[in-house]
Amino acid sequence: MEKKRNSFTGSLGFIIAAAASAVGLGNIWRFPYFVARDGGGLFIVVYVILAQTFGYALLTTEVAIGRKTRQSALTAYGVLNKKARGLGLLSCLVPIIILSYYCAIGGWVVKYLLTFLTGGGESAARPDYFEGFISGTVQPVVMMGVFLLLTVVVVLGGVDKGIENFSKIVLPVLVLLIIVISVYSLTLSYTDENGNVRTALQGLKLLFIPDLSDFSISNLGIVLMDAMGQLFYSLSIAMGILIAYGSYMRDDTDLTKATKHIDFFDTFVALLAAIMIVPAVYVFQGKEGMQASGPGLIFVTLPVVFQQMGAIGTVIGSMFFALVLFAALTSSVSILEAVVSSFTDRFHMKRTSAILLEGVICLAMGTVVCLGYNVFMFDIVLPNGAHAQILDILDFISNNLMMPVISIGTCILVGWIMNPRVIIEEMTKNGESFKPKGIFLAMIRFVAPAFLVLLLLKATGLI
């Protein structure tokens, strides 16, 4: 007798869970950086166009594959075509790798939230505070363990009672916090020692008005590549998440509307995050401060900004790191679920056993990542020229190499080996219309593979 598969309670449950997965650290520490670096409004225009075409085509394909096969990424590709099993294996390895360093970063967020909640915001603003914390051998591992435990507890609750219910509570709170901080951010102003006044509205202008002063075809190419890379982070593409979540969708769900809502919501939150961060950083740090990204933005630049806000900075800082923790948790929950789904489908493990197994794997790998800034510290140069530690290496392998390869393989499988009509039929199985059919076909067969190859070549330093 076939075991009944877990499922979301309905279309809304899927949309909220998938949207919550999309709202992660990528929206908060990468999107604002790219907007500030790549010509403000120019990056936003390119990103929105790609999100509605390139990103939507890949998002739709993965969700449809999941619902059609009723399998996770590890086994779904093999169901579609036995020769595509390698794509399934890569799609399972990606979330295993990502979860290990994502939990390490999640531990950093836990540390900073506790610091601000206990009134230590001034200490967090010191230039050596972040480096001093991550170079420790005990505290980073403990904080990583706390974050992992929170993630495991949610996933243990199941798809509907755990992930869906958690997302329904956390996602509205997360959006509310972003809006509150954004509104406050737009009221800020600062007068420097020379009497020059910088206002948040000036920062907002830099954010949304395209800067074409250095415009060239070469620069447009850079913006295009950055926007495509950001889409992977934002939409959870090639991580096995969308396939797993698609497999939990009910057959009567309008797949076209659901995927459009996810795409729209992800872009909306990314823009809100930019409004929340960029004007505030501009006010207190100028244009130079707007160039910070990744850990440098959240754990170094922003604590200084919060300190410069005065007494209310501790409150805003606490709210901000609570927001980041919620965003990180919604993503880590979906990453863990992608692995668990693969383990249960392929090895017929009990759900609890699969969660605990991946929890142990993540704890071991996450500990190594945390110790990469002390015990296992070294310095190597990646193919893209960046200096790297263990975390950076894992990020490069998963995000810059494996994920583009998975998406290229998916495009070839669906666009050429199979017939794209298979995906379109899944999208319209209940009589729904799929108006962007022509765009979808062009994207999945020609545009997306070409862009992905360029993205892969750029990541490896070959172009």
ABEGO torsion letter per residue (X at the ends): XBBBBBBBAEAAAAAAAAAAAABBAAAAAAAAAAAAAAGEAAAAAAAAAAAABAAAAAAAAAAAAAAAAGBBAAAAAAAABAAAAAAAAAAAAAAAAAAAAAAAAAAAAAAAAAAAAAGAAAAAABAAAAAAAAABAAAAAAAAAAAAAAAAAAAAAEAAABAAAAAAAAAAAAAAAAAAAAAAAAABBBBBAAGBBBBAAAAAAAAABBBAAABBAAAAAAAAAAAAAAAAAAAGBGAGAAAAAAAABBAABBAAAAAAAAAAAAAAAAAAAAAAAAAAAAAAAEAAAAABBEAAAAAAAAAAAAAAAEAAAAAAAAAAAAAAAAAAAAAAAAAAAAAAAAAAAAAGBBAAAAAAAAAAAAAAAAAAAAAAABAABBBBBBAAGBBBBAAAAAAAAAAAAAAAAAAAAAAAAAAAABBAAAAAAAAAAAGBBBAAAAAAAAAAAAAAAAAAAAAAAAAAGAX
